[in-house]
């Protein structure tokens, strides 16, 4: 049993940071290495399964001449994967390839990219979550055409069958006997009934499949929040996931740590988008979690709770809750990595402030300042978004959002790992319809890639769930082990497990294979460890977005906020 738990523990760590959860932001953006080639990848998953994913690959170095893409599903493994499709080059755009890949199964999946060129060959696994979120409607014009053709076919069938028992067996010029005329009328009736049964049966079959499709369409889960303000023991927020009609309620037993946390909870005050907290609740039981809120002002809050299942499927549970009175306690935290911040309120389209200023002042108030080109953070350092304050982005295009941090003397500021990453960002549209939690490697995390690679190497084509009790005990053991570590050891451990470059650590073991940290095949290969960070991202729709960026410096989590317009 002990050996089994250790193997399961290794699997948990390999799957600990899969495709990141989102709301209204389905596109996958990724930076990584395929052998010697540095790639920037954009994947637009289909909103209907089966459907086609649009894949765009930018080769940022070298002269790759051929790129193929192969869908690989978590549950069937590589043994059950279809053959790879070639992505054609984009005319006039050197190093850019674009094509479609059919996604036939929903759930946790990946696209295996293979690149060939003068520098050699290389592979890169792009984790994605393919789910059905829409049901396409038949265009009215097409429906009328199909109805007309159906009526014509019924008339032709009835006419042909009727003629075949009368006119069809009567010689030309001969009189049709009364018996055959009667048989013709009977044949007409039988043919009409038979045709009606075919139409009825076809419609019943179609409606049955449509109902089954609606049943399996992705339905987000929700939670009920309950706040117990207390100056003595902290502001306890308890929330319970509603499993009454949840599609994935059985999967809640298989939630795994992501960046060492069982859940990431982002709360943002609406409509001003001026108060922000990144929290890490603890699990009470399968569907119940709790955390302590920092001193947030009263108001209504959006809550985005990110959880990850052992298959690599990530889900965000979006809800709202209300804080009736300003919270005061700033001494108690559920998790040492919890952080919060205030910024100036976001603005409406006519530039009018939507809510009054947040409660600035006090030793525990973090003032991010007005979102713009430079945001002064609580330690006096400044974060700059390098595109400038007036940059306008276009929806549907992939961008590298670049930031730099400078100390109070305007010198580059050295950054420290935060939860095993050089930075975290939460991007939220001003109406709350879009949310994504991303990192410098993209809208996923490195361990998803490693977990899917391990899954591909398994001999079985069908995945079998482990025992849920043993699985839960192993997860709890991972969390206890991480909590017992010092911050330095915990960050080094997480970065090593995720394949990040760690000073003094040249190799790591993955599924029995030794790999070079930060080397070819890892998303962090060649990434600089200085005062600059970047996030590849595709804004899904026009609007105004607030970008909350979190870094760590001198043991403090620092937060800055930026507003950007997307056309």
C-alpha distance (Angstrom), angle and dihedral (degrees) to the residues before:
residue distance angle dihedral
X1 . . .
X2 3.81 . .
X3 3.81 91.4 .
X4 3.81 90.2 48.9
X5 3.79 90.9 51.8
X6 3.80 91.8 50.6
X7 3.81 90.9 52.1
X8 3.78 89.9 48.5
X9 3.80 89.9 48.5
X10 3.80 90.0 56.0
X11 3.78 90.4 49.8
X12 3.81 90.7 50.6
X13 3.77 91.9 53.0
X14 3.78 90.8 48.8
X15 3.80 91.2 52.7
X16 3.77 96.1 38.1
X17 3.82 99.2 107.9
X18 3.76 111.4 34.9
X19 3.77 133.2 155.1
X20 3.76 106.3 -30.1
X21 3.73 123.1 -113.3
X22 3.76 122.1 -109.4
X23 3.79 145.4 170.7
X24 3.79 117.3 -137.3
X25 3.81 92.3 -13.5
X26 3.81 107.5 95.9
X27 3.81 100.4 156.5
X28 3.81 117.6 108.2
X29 3.80 117.8 -138.1
X30 3.78 119.5 -173.6
X31 3.80 141.5 170.9
X32 3.79 116.5 -159.1
X33 3.78 149.5 131.9
X34 3.80 124.6 -97.5
X35 3.77 99.0 -167.7
X36 3.82 105.0 -64.1
X37 3.81 93.9 -10.9
X38 3.81 123.5 95.4
X39 3.80 108.5 -146.1
X40 3.76 136.4 -166.5
X41 3.80 107.4 -161.7
X42 3.79 131.1 -167.8
X43 3.81 120.8 -172.0
X44 3.80 124.1 -175.8
X45 3.82 104.8 -164.2
X46 3.81 118.2 -149.3
X47 3.78 118.8 -101.9
X48 3.81 89.8 -144.7
X49 3.82 124.1 55.5
X50 3.01 119.5 -118.9
X51 3.80 89.5 41.1
X52 3.77 144.3 117.7
X53 3.80 126.9 -86.8
X54 3.79 117.0 -148.5
X55 3.79 109.9 -133.4
X56 3.81 124.2 -166.8
X57 3.80 120.8 -177.4
X58 3.81 124.1 -168.6
X59 3.81 114.8 -165.4
X60 3.80 103.5 -151.5
X61 3.78 96.0 -171.6
X62 3.80 136.5 22.8
X63 3.77 125.9 20.1
X64 3.77 107.2 -83.8
X65 3.80 109.7 -171.8
X66 3.80 101.6 -171.4
X67 3.80 134.7 32.9
X68 3.80 125.5 -177.6
X69 3.81 129.1 -174.5
X70 3.81 126.9 -153.8
X71 3.84 124.7 -174.9
X72 3.81 112.6 -133.4
X73 3.81 119.0 -174.0
X74 3.78 122.4 -149.6
X75 3.81 96.7 -133.3
X76 3.81 96.9 46.4
X77 3.80 98.6 35.0
X78 3.77 126.1 -154.3
X79 3.79 91.5 -54.6
X80 3.79 89.7 67.8
X81 3.79 96.2 41.1
X82 3.82 122.7 116.2
X83 3.77 122.0 -120.6
X84 3.81 121.2 -76.8
X85 3.80 122.8 -95.2
X86 3.79 124.2 -141.3
X87 3.81 116.5 -117.9
X88 3.83 108.1 -142.1
X89 3.83 118.9 -135.0
X90 3.80 117.8 -105.1
X91 3.80 110.0 -111.5
X92 3.79 112.7 -111.4
X93 3.81 93.1 5.6
X94 3.77 109.5 99.6
X95 3.78 114.7 -146.7
X96 3.81 94.1 12.0
X97 3.80 122.8 117.6
X98 3.78 127.1 -179.4
X99 3.79 135.9 179.9
X100 3.79 146.6 123.1
X101 3.79 132.5 -87.4
X102 3.80 122.6 -161.7
X103 3.81 113.8 -125.4
X104 3.81 107.4 -160.0
X105 3.83 99.9 170.2
X106 3.78 130.1 50.4
X107 3.78 127.2 -134.8
X108 3.79 131.8 48.8
X109 3.79 109.5 -1.7
X110 3.77 141.8 151.1
X111 3.79 141.0 -150.9
X112 3.77 115.3 -133.1
X113 3.81 109.9 -147.9
X114 3.79 120.0 -159.3
X115 3.81 119.5 -166.5
X116 3.80 127.4 -168.5
X117 3.78 129.5 -178.0
X118 3.79 146.6 115.3
X119 3.81 92.5 -49.5
X120 3.81 92.5 54.1
X121 3.79 133.0 -107.3
X122 3.75 136.0 -43.9
X123 3.81 143.8 169.0
X124 3.77 131.5 -143.6
X125 3.82 126.8 -173.7
X126 3.82 114.6 -144.9
X127 3.83 111.4 -163.6
X128 3.80 115.9 -145.8
X129 3.79 137.9 169.5
X130 3.80 112.0 -131.7
X131 3.81 113.6 -163.4
X132 3.79 137.1 155.2
X133 3.78 108.8 -113.8
X134 3.81 100.5 157.3
X135 3.77 140.8 43.3
X136 3.78 113.0 -144.6
X137 3.80 118.7 -130.9
X138 3.77 121.8 -138.3
X139 3.83 110.1 -114.7
X140 3.82 111.5 -109.7
X141 3.82 93.4 -124.4
X142 3.81 91.3 52.1
X143 3.81 89.9 48.2
X144 3.81 92.5 53.2
X145 3.80 90.9 48.2
X146 3.81 91.7 50.5
X147 3.83 92.0 47.7
X148 3.79 90.4 51.0
X149 3.78 92.5 48.3
X150 3.81 90.0 47.4
X151 3.79 92.4 53.1
X152 3.81 90.5 47.5
X153 3.81 91.4 51.1
X154 3.82 92.1 49.2
X155 3.79 91.7 50.0
X156 3.80 91.5 47.5
X157 3.82 92.0 48.2
X158 3.83 93.0 49.4
X159 3.81 91.7 45.8
X160 3.81 94.5 47.8
X161 3.81 94.0 47.5
X162 3.81 92.5 46.4
X163 3.79 92.7 47.8
X164 3.79 92.0 47.3
X165 3.85 92.6 65.7
X166 3.81 96.2 43.0
X167 3.79 123.4 12.6
X168 3.78 92.2 25.4
X169 3.86 93.4 62.7
X170 3.82 97.2 38.1
X171 3.79 118.6 95.8
X172 3.76 117.6 -117.6
X173 3.80 111.1 -87.2
X174 3.82 94.5 15.2
X175 3.78 122.7 122.0
X176 3.84 114.4 -108.7
X177 3.81 107.8 -120.3
X178 3.80 120.0 -125.3
X179 3.80 90.7 -113.9
X180 3.77 92.2 58.2
X181 3.80 91.3 46.6
X182 3.79 88.4 54.0
X183 3.83 90.5 47.4
X184 3.81 88.3 49.7
X185 3.78 91.9 55.1
X186 3.80 91.2 47.3
X187 3.82 90.0 48.7
X188 3.81 89.7 51.2
X189 3.81 90.5 53.9
X190 3.82 94.0 45.2
X191 3.83 91.6 46.4
X192 3.80 91.3 48.9
X193 3.81 91.2 49.8
X194 3.80 91.6 45.8
X195 3.82 91.8 49.0
X196 3.80 90.9 47.9
X197 3.80 90.1 51.8
X198 3.82 90.1 51.0
X199 3.81 91.0 50.5
X200 3.81 92.3 45.3
X201 3.81 92.9 46.8
X202 3.79 92.2 47.0
X203 3.79 91.4 50.2
X204 3.83 91.4 47.5
X205 3.82 90.1 50.2
X206 3.80 91.0 48.6
X207 3.81 93.3 47.9
X208 3.81 90.9 48.0
X209 3.80 91.8 54.1
X210 3.82 90.9 44.1
X211 3.81 90.1 53.1
X212 3.79 91.4 47.8
X213 3.79 89.7 49.6
X214 3.82 91.4 51.0
X215 3.79 89.1 48.8
X216 3.81 92.0 55.6
X217 3.81 96.4 40.9
X218 3.78 111.8 118.1
X219 3.79 111.8 -88.5
X220 3.80 115.3 -174.0
X221 3.77 118.9 -130.8
X222 3.79 123.4 -123.3
X223 3.77 136.4 -153.5
X224 3.80 137.9 -149.4
X225 3.84 114.5 -127.6
X226 3.78 126.4 -152.3
X227 3.81 122.8 -176.2
X228 3.81 123.8 -159.1
X229 3.83 108.2 -172.4
X230 3.79 112.4 -154.4
X231 3.79 129.1 163.1
X232 3.79 90.7 -159.1
X233 3.79 102.6 52.7
X234 3.78 103.4 16.5
X235 3.77 132.3 -98.4
X236 3.79 102.0 -59.2
X237 3.81 115.0 -153.9
X238 3.80 114.4 -169.6
X239 3.77 121.9 -175.8
X240 3.77 132.4 179.9
X241 3.79 124.2 -156.5
X242 3.79 111.0 -127.3
X243 3.80 106.5 -123.6
X244 3.82 98.5 171.5
X245 3.80 94.8 104.9
X246 3.79 100.0 5.7
X247 3.79 115.8 140.0
X248 3.80 92.6 -151.0
X249 3.80 101.8 39.0
X250 3.81 91.2 122.1
X251 3.81 89.0 54.2
X252 3.81 91.7 61.2
X253 3.80 87.3 81.7
X254 3.81 87.7 62.6
X255 3.80 101.3 53.2
X256 3.81 110.5 139.3
X257 3.81 133.3 -160.7
X258 3.80 117.2 -87.9
X259 3.81 113.0 -158.4
X260 3.78 86.7 -13.4
X261 3.82 94.4 -54.0
X262 3.79 128.5 104.9
X263 3.83 89.6 -144.8
X264 3.80 139.7 8.4
X265 3.80 113.5 -148.8
X266 3.80 121.4 -168.0
X267 3.81 117.5 -170.6
X268 3.81 121.5 -172.4
X269 3.80 127.8 179.0
X270 3.79 114.7 -122.0
X271 2.94 144.1 -109.7
X272 3.83 93.3 4.5
X273 3.85 94.7 47.5
X274 3.81 86.0 -149.3
X275 3.83 104.0 125.0
X276 3.79 119.7 59.2
X277 3.80 136.7 176.4
X278 3.81 132.9 179.4
X279 3.81 107.3 -158.9
X280 3.80 137.3 173.5
X281 3.81 112.0 -145.8
X282 3.76 123.3 -158.2
X283 3.79 121.7 -125.7
X284 3.79 116.5 -112.0
X285 3.80 95.5 179.7
X286 3.80 137.6 -28.1
X287 3.80 96.5 -60.3
X288 3.83 103.6 15.7
X289 3.81 127.7 83.4
X290 3.79 135.9 170.8
X291 3.78 139.8 -165.3
X292 3.80 141.1 166.0
X293 3.78 117.3 -108.1
X294 3.81 120.3 -137.1
X295 3.84 120.8 -128.2
X296 3.79 96.6 -64.7
X297 3.81 123.1 168.5
X298 3.77 121.2 -110.6
X299 3.77 119.4 -88.5
X300 3.77 142.9 85.3
X301 3.79 118.2 -49.4
X302 3.76 136.4 -160.0
X303 3.80 112.2 -136.7
X304 3.81 121.8 -157.6
X305 3.82 111.8 -173.5
X306 3.82 113.7 -170.0
X307 3.80 118.8 -157.2
X308 3.79 131.1 169.3
X309 3.80 129.5 -151.5
X310 3.78 124.8 -145.8
X311 3.81 90.6 -105.8
X312 3.80 89.2 64.9
X313 3.81 91.9 -106.2
X314 3.80 109.1 141.7
X315 3.78 125.4 -159.7
X316 3.78 135.5 -172.7
X317 3.80 117.1 -150.4
X318 3.80 106.4 -152.5
X319 3.80 121.3 -163.0
X320 3.80 141.9 136.9
X321 3.78 133.2 -122.0
X322 3.80 135.4 176.8
X323 3.79 131.9 -124.5
X324 3.80 105.7 -154.5
X325 3.82 97.8 -166.3
X326 3.79 134.7 21.7
X327 3.81 109.6 -83.8
X328 3.79 114.0 -126.9
X329 3.79 109.2 -177.2
X330 3.81 113.9 103.2
X331 3.81 100.2 158.5
X332 3.79 101.5 73.5
X333 3.80 125.2 71.3
X334 3.77 128.9 171.3
X335 3.80 91.6 -149.8
X336 3.83 130.2 23.1
X337 3.82 90.0 -133.9
X338 3.82 93.7 59.0
X339 3.81 113.9 118.0
X340 3.78 138.3 176.7
X341 3.80 138.5 -174.9
X342 3.79 145.0 -179.4
X343 3.80 127.1 -137.0
X344 3.77 134.2 177.2
X345 3.80 111.9 -79.6
X346 3.77 119.0 -87.7
X347 3.79 116.0 -111.4
X348 3.77 134.4 -124.5
X349 3.77 122.4 -121.5
X350 3.81 90.9 -87.6
X351 3.80 90.0 52.0
X352 3.80 94.9 -113.4
X353 3.80 115.6 144.4
X354 3.79 109.6 -109.2
X355 3.80 97.1 -155.0
X356 3.76 138.5 11.3
X357 3.79 121.4 -88.2
X358 3.80 116.5 -73.9
X359 3.81 117.0 -106.9
X360 3.79 100.1 -81.4
X361 3.79 119.5 -174.4
X362 3.77 135.1 58.0
X363 3.77 131.7 89.7
X364 3.79 93.8 -82.9
X365 3.80 99.3 45.7
X366 3.79 116.0 110.3
X367 3.78 112.5 -155.7
X368 3.80 112.6 -164.0
X369 3.78 93.5 -177.5
X370 3.77 128.3 -139.7
X371 3.80 111.4 -29.5
X372 3.77 108.2 -110.0
X373 3.78 144.9 101.9
X374 3.80 92.4 -38.8
X375 3.82 126.8 26.5
X376 3.80 119.3 -170.1
X377 3.78 111.3 -141.5
X378 3.79 130.4 -153.9
X379 3.82 96.2 -88.8
X380 3.81 92.6 51.8
X381 3.80 95.3 -102.2
X382 3.80 120.4 126.8
X383 3.79 129.7 -133.5
X384 3.80 117.5 -154.3
X385 3.78 127.8 -164.0
X386 3.77 100.5 -141.8
X387 3.79 98.1 -144.9
X388 3.81 90.3 67.2
X389 3.80 130.8 -116.9
X390 3.80 97.0 -77.6
X391 3.80 99.9 51.5
X392 3.78 115.7 131.7
X393 3.79 120.6 -155.1
X394 3.79 130.3 -156.2
X395 3.80 121.6 -127.5
X396 3.79 115.5 -115.0
X397 3.81 95.2 25.5
X398 3.80 122.5 111.1
X399 3.81 116.0 -123.1
X400 3.77 137.9 179.4
X401 3.79 105.3 -129.4
X402 3.81 103.4 -150.9
X403 3.80 127.6 -161.3
X404 3.79 135.2 175.5
X405 3.81 131.3 -164.4
X406 3.82 124.4 -145.9
X407 3.79 129.2 -177.0
X408 3.80 125.4 -123.2
X409 3.83 89.9 -82.8
X410 3.84 91.0 54.1
X411 3.80 92.9 -109.2
X412 3.83 121.6 135.1
X413 3.80 107.9 -85.6
X414 3.80 119.7 -137.6
X415 3.81 112.4 -124.8
X416 3.79 128.9 -146.6
X417 3.81 128.8 -147.9
X418 3.79 116.2 -87.5
X419 3.82 112.7 -159.7
X420 3.79 89.8 -19.1
X421 3.81 93.7 -52.6
X422 3.79 133.4 93.7
X423 3.80 90.5 -126.8
X424 3.79 145.5 -8.9
X425 3.79 128.8 -147.6
X426 3.79 135.2 -169.8
X427 3.80 115.8 -161.1
X428 3.81 116.6 -163.5
X429 3.81 129.2 176.9
X430 3.80 112.4 -130.2
X431 3.82 92.2 -110.0
X432 3.82 93.2 48.9
X433 3.82 93.3 -117.5
X434 3.82 93.0 118.3
X435 3.79 126.7 47.9
X436 3.78 133.0 159.0
X437 3.81 135.1 168.5
X438 3.80 109.3 -148.8
X439 3.80 142.7 170.0
X440 3.82 135.7 -156.5
X441 3.82 91.2 -86.1
X442 3.80 91.1 57.7
X443 3.77 139.5 -101.4
X444 3.79 91.2 -29.1
X445 3.78 134.9 47.6
X446 3.78 130.0 -112.8
X447 3.79 97.3 -111.8
X448 3.82 91.2 63.1
X449 3.76 88.1 64.1
X450 3.80 92.1 47.2
X451 3.82 91.8 46.0
X452 3.79 92.4 51.8
X453 3.79 90.8 46.8
X454 3.81 88.7 53.7
X455 3.81 89.8 47.5
X456 3.82 90.6 52.6
X457 3.79 90.7 53.8
X458 3.80 93.4 55.1
X459 3.82 113.4 104.5
X460 3.81 96.9 -137.0
X461 3.79 119.2 85.4
X462 3.81 93.8 -154.0
X463 3.79 123.8 61.5
X464 3.81 118.7 -133.1
X465 3.80 121.8 -159.2
X466 3.81 116.0 -122.0
X467 3.78 122.4 -124.8
X468 3.81 105.6 -68.6
X469 3.81 95.1 -140.6
X470 3.79 93.4 52.2
X471 3.80 89.1 42.9
X472 3.80 92.9 52.3
X473 3.81 91.9 47.2
X474 3.81 90.2 50.8
X475 3.81 92.0 50.9
X476 3.79 91.6 49.5
X477 3.80 88.9 49.1
X478 3.82 90.8 53.0
X479 3.79 91.3 50.7
X480 3.82 93.3 47.8
X481 3.78 90.7 49.4
X482 3.79 92.4 50.5
X483 3.82 93.2 47.3
X484 3.80 90.7 51.9
X485 3.82 92.3 56.0
X486 3.76 124.8 90.9
X487 3.79 114.7 -109.0
X488 3.80 91.6 -106.4
X489 3.79 93.4 50.1
X490 3.81 92.2 44.0
X491 3.81 93.2 52.6
X492 3.79 92.0 46.0
X493 3.80 90.2 48.7
X494 3.83 94.1 48.7
X495 3.80 93.4 45.4
X496 3.78 91.0 49.4
X497 3.80 92.5 49.2
X498 3.81 90.9 49.0
X499 3.79 93.7 48.7
X500 3.80 94.1 -111.1
X501 3.80 120.1 153.0
X502 3.80 108.2 -94.8
X503 3.78 122.0 -171.3
X504 3.78 110.0 -111.0
X505 3.81 93.6 9.7
X506 3.77 111.4 100.9
X507 3.79 101.9 169.0
X508 3.77 141.6 27.2
X509 3.79 135.1 -169.9
X510 3.82 121.2 -116.9
X511 3.77 118.6 -178.8
X512 3.80 91.5 -27.0
X513 3.83 93.2 -46.8
X514 3.81 123.0 109.8
X515 3.80 113.9 -134.1
X516 3.80 131.8 -176.8
X517 3.79 113.0 -107.6
X518 3.77 111.2 -115.0
X519 3.77 90.8 2.4
X520 3.78 132.7 129.2
X521 3.76 112.9 -44.2
X522 3.80 95.4 31.8
X523 3.77 123.6 103.7
X524 3.80 92.8 -131.5
X525 3.80 95.2 53.9
X526 3.78 110.4 133.2
X527 3.82 93.6 2.4
X528 3.78 113.9 145.3
X529 3.80 119.1 -121.6
X530 3.80 100.4 -147.3
X531 3.82 138.1 99.3
X532 3.81 94.5 -57.9
X533 3.79 129.3 86.7
X534 3.80 133.7 176.5
X535 3.79 135.5 -166.9
X536 3.82 122.4 -157.8
X537 3.79 108.6 -141.3
X538 3.80 143.4 156.7
X539 3.79 115.9 -145.8
X540 3.82 104.4 -137.6
X541 3.83 100.1 -152.4
X542 3.82 141.4 5.7
X543 3.78 119.1 -84.5
X544 3.80 143.2 86.3
X545 3.79 116.7 -56.4
X546 3.79 131.0 -166.2
X547 3.81 113.5 -146.7
X548 3.82 115.7 -158.1
X549 3.82 110.7 -163.9
X550 3.80 122.3 -168.5
X551 3.79 126.9 -165.6
X552 3.79 134.0 161.0
X553 3.79 127.6 -125.1
X554 3.81 130.4 167.4
X555 3.80 89.9 -5.4
X556 3.82 94.0 -55.0
X557 3.79 127.0 113.9
X558 3.81 106.4 -131.5
X559 3.79 123.0 -161.4
X560 3.79 131.1 -163.4
X561 3.80 130.9 179.7
X562 3.81 129.3 -147.6
X563 3.80 130.9 -177.6
X564 3.79 118.8 -147.6
X565 3.80 132.1 -179.3
X566 3.80 118.9 -134.7
X567 3.79 120.7 -162.7
